[in-house]
Amino acid sequence: MNKIVLFFLKKYFSSPKREWLRFDSIFMVIGIIISVATLTVALSIFEGYETVLKNTILGVNSHIYIFKSGEGNLTKQDVEQIENELQEHEDVENTSALIITQAMAANGNRIKGSIVRGIDWEKQELPSKYKKYVLEGTWKLDAGNSAVVGYKLAKELNLQIGDNFKLISPMNSKITPMGLKPKEEKFMLVGLYRSGMYEYDSKFIFIDREKMAEFNSMENEFTMVEVKLKPDWIEKADYIAYTWEYEFDYQYQISSWVDFNSNLFALLKMEKWVIFIILSFLILIASFNVVSSVSTSIMEKRTELGILKAFGASDKILQRVFIGKTLILALLSVSCGQILGVLLAKFLSYQKFFILKGEVYFLEKINVQFSYLSWILILGVSMMIVFTASLIPLKNISKLNIANIIRKT
């Protein structure tokens, strides 16, 4: 950078007059800080929501699901074939067969639809994080009729640990002289399941797989095989599922978590970038103060500018001085705005006054996350807008008439 430019920049920030504390400069700085902080908070919440939602979905469910092609369920021989085949795959961490059905959970006069999952809970490692999410009571389903229930569902049914409730299955109705009679059976609540996602916590009931087979009349039959992939392969689950269908000669229908949730995450990404573009207009509005501040500074310094031009200073050098002052203030302002945004986002994640509606947003807690990419993107876009705004009034420097300025001086 030119020595003349460095000299004036140093003088601007070290001068006893504190020119950078003028009202127009402070107004410009405050505007940039507020707009950048707002953008940082919005992106942090969106990224946190997307990350936690994805982790919860992958924690409750597995990465790949294997069903019987066409109608019917998987047989014991099918499950053995699948598990033996997948043991040799380097991308597979573990597998487990389970039985799933829909039933009505009832306690007294309260009744609620639920999804009942019969799991092999005795396995040391399951494809889902079932054991991790049982935060009250026990995850062990060793008693014949023990069950773990989502805490929201238990609350709606007014159930406490140790209480009994009924599971009613219209799908397994029996023909009696009085008509169809749904199958009923009593279970005891031994644990509360809390994943943090409303859809699961308000519907899921877990029971022992053998007990589930008896309740659902599915001896030696299974709904599907869940497969957990190793971390490096999770994002490639849809491609892996596609190759496995060919490998198993299309005997089974194989789907991945991507197939079931791709639309949701695509929508979240689109919303995040729409919000980013809209809130970037706040920085654009704040840049009007940049135009005003630079224009005012040029008018106040017109005498000094005229003298410098008379001594041979070019318009480019003088313009660089103003651009340098503006960009330094902008860099400090944007950095302060990002730090303020991070602090505000952290506060929102810890506060308990405002809670999301789980039935609408899936999650009930505001989560935040900060990525280097977002940080750099906000910094880059903000500086570009401020730089562009600072160029607008600089054309006034070339219009200064040296003779008139010196004559008035």
Buried (B, 14 or more C-beta within 10 A) or exposed (E): EBEBBEEBBEEBEEEEEEBBEBEBBBBBBBBBBBBBBBBBBBBBBBBBBBBBBBBBBBBBBBBBBBBBEEEEBBEEEBBEBBBEBBEEBEBBBBBBBBBBBEBBBBBEEEBBEBBBBBBBBEBEEBBBBBBEBBEBBBBBBEEEBBBBBBBBBBBBBEBEBEBEBBBBBEEBEEEEEEEEEBBBBEBBBBBBBBBBBBBBBBBBBBBBBBBBBBBBEBEEBBBBBBBBBEEEBBEBBBEBBBEBBEBBEEBBBBBBBBBEBEEBBEEBEEEBEEBBEEBBEBBBEBBEBBBBBBBBBBEEBBEEBBBBBEEEBBBEBBBBBBBBBBBBBBBBBBBBBBBBBBEBBBEBBEEEEEEBEBEEBBBBBBBBBBEEEBBEBBBEBBBEBBBEBBBBBBEBBEEBEEEEBEEEE
